[in-house]
């Protein structure tokens, strides 16, 4: 039996204004989750994924944090319309940006802007449940935009000698430099785990610097999301003569289209005229999962499905490409 990836009602119990453009929403939700995971919400006719800023090991309720995006449909609606007592539709938690288990290696985290959200969750769990040293670099435009600044300071006071915080403010320090990244990373041992989340240029710089410094890919965890503000523009791969066909079954309708080289099942389903479910398009959330009932497909990335689900024929359609001439995929929700 596949895990539950449907949508469920969750009620807002509290709204906290973190900064002028960032709010945290506390939920009356009873479900297990891991630090660093996210929820996917169905709002305004579209889907959005937001990381939880709460920790299952340190907080009594489930919380997610939303920064208002200029021109953003969903973030603006959440900021302007949501009130305590309102109900949202959300999936069960997903995501693989989580702490490695059974390790005492130092945790070194780099958080830029709203990227502090999942990182804050990870840091709280690491401090609550392990003896691991924690090094945290936070980067914000200025003090007024620094999300969780006071909460991070309180954590540092509660864990002297374990939580080491390097605060970077652009208006004071300029842009984050490789030297800063090296300095923070260098304070830990060679077997440290590195977690990175923030704007793309920030993440790229941190990841490149860590790799150049000898950090192995198995110790560097980067959280990236693809915006789902609108359905992404896609290049159209050529139809391969004799490649076969793809049949898509969604909401009681069945359509068949020719396979195209390099095209995922999700892209093919859109080409067939469907609007299938999706969210992160990075292989992390399982919103797009469906089941193969005929043929085979190979996933580029799978950070969401368990081995038993894969053996039962489930795939992440945003990552799966057909590997046999004829394939049938069924969306079950």
N, C-alpha and C positions, 0 to 999 in steps of 0.2 A: 504494500500500500504506500503510495507516494505521500510525502509530507503535505500538510495543508498550506497551499499558497493562495488561498482565496482571500477575500476582503472581509473584515470584521469590524463592528462598531466599537469605537473607543471614545470615552467621554473626557473632555478637558476639565481638570479639577483646579488648575491654577495657571496663571500667565505671568511670567516674570520678565520685566524689561531689563535686559542685560546692558544694552547701549541704546543710543537713539535709533539705530536701525536693526537691532537684533533682539529677538524675543525667544524665551524658552517656554514650552508648553508641557505642563505636567498632565499625565494621563491616568485615568482609572482603568488600568489594563493588567490583566493577570496572565502573563505568559513568560516562559523562560527565555533568556537571551544572554549573549556574551558581550562583554565590554568591547566596544569598537564596531558593533553591528548597527544596522539601520532599519528603518521602517519605510515602506512604500505606501503612499497615500493616493487615493482617488479623489481629486479635487478639480473643480471647474472643467470637467470633461476630459481631464488628462491625468497623468501619473507623475508623481514626484517622490524621490527618495531623500530622506533626511536622517542623518546620523543621530543616534541617541547620545546625549551628553551625560546621562545618568550612568551609574555603575550598578550592576546587580549585586555587587559585593559591598557597596558602601552607601547606597541610597535606598530609601523605602518605597519610592515610586519610580515610574518610568517617565523619562523626560527626553524631548528632542528639541533642538534649537534651530531657529530659522533666521537667516540674515536677509533683509529686504534687498532684492536685486533690482536695480534701476530698470524699469520697464517690464519687470517680471510679473507674469500673470498670477501665479500661485502664491509666491512669497508676499506680494502686495495684498492679495485677498486674505491670506492668513493674518497678516498684521492688522488690516483694516476692519475685517469682518468677524473674526473669531472672538468669542467671549467664553468666560467660564461657564460650564454646563453644556456647551455645544458638543455635538458628536461628529467624529470623522470616521471615514472608512479606511482601514489600514490592513496590510498584510502582516503575517507573522514576521519576526525579525529575520534578517538575512545578512550575509556578508562574511568575508574571510579576513578582514583587517582586525585580527584578534591576537591576544597574547599566546605565545607558544607555551604549552604546558610542560611541567616537569623540567624547568630550567631555572638556574640561579643567575644566568647571565644578566649583566646590566641592561637596563632599558634606556635607550637614547631616542628622544622624540623631537621632531622638528615640525612646528605648527605655524602656518601662515594664515592670518585672517580667520575666517570661519572654519578653517581646517583644525582649529583647536577643539572643535566639538567632539569627534571620535577620540582624539588624542587625550582629552580631559577624562573621558570614560576609561581609557586604558590606564592612565596614570593612577586614577583612584583605585582601580582594581589591583594593580601591581602593589601599591602601597598597603592596601588592606589585607591582601591574601598571600603576599610573598615577602621575602627579606631582600629583594633585588634593589640595588642602587638605581635611582632614576635621575636622568639628566634631561632637562626640557628647555628647548629654545622656542620662545614665542615671538612672532613678528607681526606687528600691526602698524598702521599708518601713523597713529598717534595714541596718546593715553586715553582719549575719549572713545576710541574705537576698539580698545583692547577688551575682548570678550573674556569673561571669567577672571579678570585680572585680580580682583580682591580674593576670589575663591582660591586661586593658585597660590597667592601669598599666604593665606591661612593654612593651606596644605603644607607649604614649606615650613611654617612655624611649628606645625604638629609633627613634622618628620625631619628634624634637624639632622644633618649629616647623611640623610638618605635621598631627599629630593633637592636637586640643585637646579635652580632656574636662571636662565639667561634671557632677559627681556630685551627685545630689539624694537625700537620705535623709529620709523622712517624719518619723521620730522626732526628727530634728534640725532640719529645715527647714519642717515642715508640708507641705501639699499643693503640688504644682507649680502655679505661677501663670502667668498670661499674660505678666507682666513677665519671668519667667525665659525663657520660650519666645522672646519678642521679643529678649532679650539674646543668646541663642545664635544665633538666626537672623540677627540684625543684624551679627554678626561676619563674615559671608560676603558675597560680591558678589550683586547682584540676579539673576544668572542661575543661582544655586545650585540643585541638586537636593535635595529634602527627602524623607526616608524616615521613616515613622512606624509603630511597632508596639507594642502593649501592651494593657492593659485598655480596653474601649470608652470609658469617660468620659475617660480620658487621651488616647486618639486623637482623640476628638471635639474636645476642648479645643485640642490642638495644630493639628489641621486648620483649625478655625475661626479660630484666631489667625493662622496663616500666610496663609489666604485674605484675612482682614481687612487683613493687612499688604501685600497686593498680589501674593502668590505665585500664579502661574498654575497651573491644574489639571494642565497637561502637565508640571509640575515637582514635583508633590506625589504621592508614592507611598505608599499606605496598605495594610498587610497585615491583612485581617480574615478570621476563620474562624468558621463556624457550627458549634456543638457537635453531634457526632453520637452523644452518649451514648444517646439514644433517637431514634427517628424523630420529626421535628418535627410538632407539632400544626399542622394546616393549616385555613385557612378554606375553605369549600366554595363555589366560584363557581357561579352558577346555570347550569343547562343552557339553551343557546340553541336555541330551536326552529329546526330546519332547518340547524343549524350543521354537521352531518355527523358522521362517526365517526372513531375512532382505533383502529387495530389494533396490538397490541403482540406481538412475537415474542421470547420469552425462554426459554432453556434447553429448546428443543424444544416449547414450548407457545405457542399463539396465542389471544389473546382480544381481543374488540372491545367498546368502550364508546362512548357518545355523547360528543362534544366538549363542553367547558364553557368558557365565556368566561373568559379570564384564567388558565387552568390550564396549567401546563407539561406537557411530555410525561412527565416523571418523576412528577408528581402524578397524572396520568392512569393511568400504569402501576401505581401503588400502588392507585388506585381499582379497577383491574381485578383486584386480588387478588395482584399480583406483589410481590416484594421485590427490586427492581432495585438494582444497585450504585450507590453514591453516596458522597461524602465531604464536600467543602467546601461544596457548594451555593451557591457564589459565582462559578462560572465559571472557576475557576483550575486545577483538578487533573485534569480529564478522566476521572475514575473512572467517571462516568455516561455516557460517550460511547456513541452508538449510531448506526446508519445508516438514513437514510430511503430506503425502496425504492419508496414511492409518495407523491405529494403534496409539499408544502413546509412549512417551519416557519422562523420567525425567532428568532434568539437575542438576548436582552436584553444579555448580556455574553459575550464570548469571549476569554479570556486563555490558552487552552490549546491550541486546534486551529490547525494551520497552514492557509494558504489552499488548498493542494492537498487537504487532508483535507476541508475544507468543500466544495470543488468536487466531491469524490467522494461527497458526500451525508452526511457525518458531522456530527452535532450534539452539543452538550452538552444532554442531556435536562433538566437542572435549570434551564436557561435558555431552552429553545426552546418556542415556542407555535405551534400549527398556523396556517397562513395560507391553506389550501385546505380544501374541505369534507371530503375523505377523505385520511387520512394513515396510512401504515404505517411503523412504526419497528422495527428489528431490533437486538437486543443480541447482539453476536457473540462474547462471551466469558462 
